[in-house]
Amino acid sequence: MSLFLHLTLHVLSGLLAGYFVWKYYKKPTLTFGFSFLGAVLIDLDHFIDYFLAFGFNFKLDYFTHGYQFLKSDKIYVLFHGWEYVIIFLILGLFIFKSKTAKTVIFALAFG
């Protein structure tokens, strides 16, 4: 799968998750904003891959085609762990009490 398609799927799944969290908590701006943020932040580790492979000479087409994976033959997925979702769910269910905080936490978790 191309990196562009991978990133697109993350954003679309984040927006879909945002829709469901919004339907429950009725806070559309917070929900969609943080779901989108959660969907995009998970892919920041691909920038780490790129900069380790090519340094700070950024070329968008190299990045979206995933050339950094071909050059280094490694993939760093520091932010792709399910552990983060579990941590956010625990925070949302047991730690945070306000509706706004729960909206943000669940939107990030499912985004």
Contacts in CASP RR format, 6 or more apart in sequence:
PFRMAT RR
TARGET T0000
AUTHOR 0000-0000-0000
METHOD contacts of the structure
MODEL  1
MSLFLHLTLHVLSGLLAGYFVWKYYKKPTLTFGFSFLGAVLIDLDHFIDY
FLAFGFNFKLDYFTHGYQFLKSDKIYVLFHGWEYVIIFLILGLFIFKSKT
AKTVIFALAFG
2 64 0 8 1.000
2 65 0 8 1.000
2 66 0 8 1.000
3 46 0 8 1.000
3 63 0 8 1.000
3 64 0 8 1.000
3 65 0 8 1.000
3 66 0 8 1.000
3 69 0 8 1.000
4 64 0 8 1.000
4 65 0 8 1.000
6 43 0 8 1.000
7 43 0 8 1.000
7 46 0 8 1.000
7 64 0 8 1.000
10 39 0 8 1.000
10 40 0 8 1.000
10 42 0 8 1.000
10 43 0 8 1.000
11 36 0 8 1.000
11 39 0 8 1.000
11 40 0 8 1.000
13 39 0 8 1.000
13 111 0 8 1.000
14 35 0 8 1.000
14 36 0 8 1.000
14 38 0 8 1.000
14 39 0 8 1.000
14 110 0 8 1.000
14 111 0 8 1.000
15 32 0 8 1.000
15 35 0 8 1.000
15 36 0 8 1.000
15 39 0 8 1.000
17 35 0 8 1.000
17 39 0 8 1.000
17 107 0 8 1.000
17 110 0 8 1.000
17 111 0 8 1.000
18 31 0 8 1.000
18 32 0 8 1.000
18 35 0 8 1.000
18 107 0 8 1.000
18 110 0 8 1.000
18 111 0 8 1.000
19 32 0 8 1.000
20 110 0 8 1.000
21 31 0 8 1.000
21 35 0 8 1.000
21 103 0 8 1.000
21 106 0 8 1.000
21 107 0 8 1.000
21 110 0 8 1.000
22 28 0 8 1.000
22 31 0 8 1.000
22 32 0 8 1.000
25 31 0 8 1.000
25 99 0 8 1.000
25 102 0 8 1.000
25 103 0 8 1.000
25 106 0 8 1.000
27 99 0 8 1.000
27 100 0 8 1.000
27 103 0 8 1.000
30 100 0 8 1.000
30 103 0 8 1.000
30 104 0 8 1.000
30 107 0 8 1.000
31 103 0 8 1.000
31 107 0 8 1.000
32 107 0 8 1.000
33 107 0 8 1.000
34 103 0 8 1.000
34 104 0 8 1.000
34 107 0 8 1.000
34 108 0 8 1.000
34 111 0 8 1.000
35 107 0 8 1.000
35 108 0 8 1.000
35 110 0 8 1.000
35 111 0 8 1.000
36 111 0 8 1.000
37 107 0 8 1.000
37 108 0 8 1.000
38 107 0 8 1.000
38 108 0 8 1.000
38 111 0 8 1.000
39 111 0 8 1.000
41 79 0 8 1.000
41 108 0 8 1.000
42 79 0 8 1.000
42 80 0 8 1.000
42 111 0 8 1.000
43 79 0 8 1.000
44 79 0 8 1.000
45 76 0 8 1.000
45 77 0 8 1.000
45 78 0 8 1.000
45 79 0 8 1.000
45 80 0 8 1.000
46 63 0 8 1.000
46 68 0 8 1.000
47 63 0 8 1.000
48 76 0 8 1.000
48 78 0 8 1.000
49 68 0 8 1.000
49 69 0 8 1.000
49 72 0 8 1.000
49 74 0 8 1.000
49 75 0 8 1.000
49 76 0 8 1.000
50 58 0 8 1.000
50 62 0 8 1.000
50 63 0 8 1.000
50 66 0 8 1.000
50 68 0 8 1.000
51 58 0 8 1.000
52 68 0 8 1.000
52 72 0 8 1.000
52 76 0 8 1.000
53 67 0 8 1.000
53 68 0 8 1.000
53 69 0 8 1.000
53 71 0 8 1.000
53 72 0 8 1.000
54 62 0 8 1.000
54 67 0 8 1.000
54 68 0 8 1.000
54 71 0 8 1.000
62 68 0 8 1.000
69 75 0 8 1.000
84 109 0 8 1.000
85 109 0 8 1.000
85 110 0 8 1.000
88 105 0 8 1.000
88 106 0 8 1.000
88 108 0 8 1.000
88 109 0 8 1.000
89 106 0 8 1.000
89 109 0 8 1.000
91 105 0 8 1.000
92 101 0 8 1.000
92 102 0 8 1.000
92 105 0 8 1.000
92 106 0 8 1.000
92 109 0 8 1.000
96 102 0 8 1.000
96 105 0 8 1.000
END
